[in-house]
């Protein structure tokens, strides 16, 4: 039985939530392996909408085990709020259905405050973070001063760890003109929340290894997209973790041999939230506005409008390689319905020379100009199509051309937010 990793093949917001939900019906376990509550997933099931930020998408399905791996940074307030919101929608998240890695790093209020203060101080140089403390929490993790989930189970040891943490943070806060944090206030907050979250704690690496040996199907769910990867993305306009498929192993405690298939999610066009390079950006013209309106392109977490543009085959081909993607799930094909012609970026021009990749340098990324290929559009509707036979001929040609340009087959095709409106070419779990 195959274990499947789902990763975003663009800048996030590709529709991973629906695809993960669609796949989770066949999975026994759904694992979040990186990021925090800065990336939202929207699921539409039987007409009911669920918006998740931190919890794995499997939590809305009865009988599935959801796991938050050690690669995730966990805001306990956001976690408990999300669990509470789901309860109002009739979904009970219990320690039997959710396990959290004991070695997961915690996002504290001081991380959120620092995130916002830095962005405000950066002015025009701001990266465009969500202000949820993700970056500062990862900084503390690699700086070896983080408070982790397991520390809540050993409250007597917290004083020393808090002192080490505040020696760093209070120095930063003084430099930014912020009020210093009192150790007792931080301790009291952690001690108060500990009984509420410790029942979910587990040695996730051991749990997942045991489940894999039992033959359980595991679905690894990434947040953001590969182009926001701290190493392989459009640095510095990236997130603070590795978002490529290899992180599924590191961020869960399972070895790479546990991964059998990598499914990359990408839209039939391109979107991006926040600042940073975007070669095919059309947000300042009618094309971008049309894509944004039709696609309802607003961030699940932030509500910020997404920048919209034509499909960039260069970027997706690059993420296919850096994530080892075996097949693509192409979403929102229906948003292109009615365009007389559709453009696809097939290369770049940089300082007069043609290149077939996105350079790593910030300056070069800002200077690249897209080279487009124009494809005839279609006037018929693809919305809610559930088979190839229901698709217009030109829509099929578009999908096939995308496959050629990115060097990867399309395994799934999504034609609406509803989970049933999906065309299956290859089941990743049967690879």
TAMO-V27809 format. One line per field, one symbol per residue. ss: DSSP state (H for helix, E for strand, L for the rest). psi: psi as a letter, one per 20 degrees, with the letter a starting at -180 (. if undefined). burial: # if it has 9 or more other C-alpha atoms within 8 Angstrom, else .. Layout:
# TAMO-V27809
ss: ???
psi: ???
burial: ???
This chain:
# TAMO-V27809
ss: LLLEEEEELLLLLLLHHHHHHHHHLLLLEEEELLELLLLLEEEEELLEEEEELLLLHHHHLLLLEEEELLLEEEEHHHHHHHHHHHHHLLLLLLLLLEEEELLLEEELHHHHHHHHHHHHHHHHHLLLLLLLLHHHHHHHHHLLLLLEHHHHHLHHHHHHHHHHHHHHHHHHHHHLLLLLLLHHHHHHHHHHHHHHHHHHEELHHHHHHHHHHLLLLEEEELLLLHHHLLLLLLLLLLLLLLLLLLHHHHLLLLLHHHLLEEEEEEELLEEELLLLLLLLELLLLHHHHHHHHHHLLELLLLLLELEEELEEHHHHHHHHHHHLLLEEEEELHHHHLLLLEEEEEEEEEELLEEELLLLLLHHHHHHLEEEEEEEELLLLLLLLLLLHHHLLHHHHHHHHHHHHHHLLLEEEEELLLLLLLEEELLLHHHL
psi: pqppppqpjckrkikhgggggghhhiqhppppirackipqpppoolipppoqhhqqiihippjqpqporiiqpoohghghghgghhhhjjooorihipqpphjpqqprhhggggggggghhicijqhkrikjjgghghghgiikjqprghhhimhhihghhgggghhghhgghghjkqpqppghggghgghhighhhhiiqrnhggghgghghijqppppoqrbrhijphgjampjmrajrpirhhihggjijqrhiiphpopppqriaqqpparrqnhjpkhjahgghgggggilnppgghjqpqpqarpnhgghhghhghilphqqoorkhhhipiphqpqppirqpokiqpqkroqhpgghhhiqpqpqppppaqhrpipjqjqhhiqqhhhghgghhggghikpqphqppjriphhmppphpohik.
burial: .####################.##..###################....##########....#############.##..##..##...#.#...############.########.#......##.#.########.##...########..#..##.######..###.##......#.#..##..##.##..##.######.###.##...###############.####.#########.########...#################.....####...###.##....####....################.#############.####.##########....#.##...#.###.#.###..#.##..##..###...##.###.##..##.##.#.########.#.####...##..
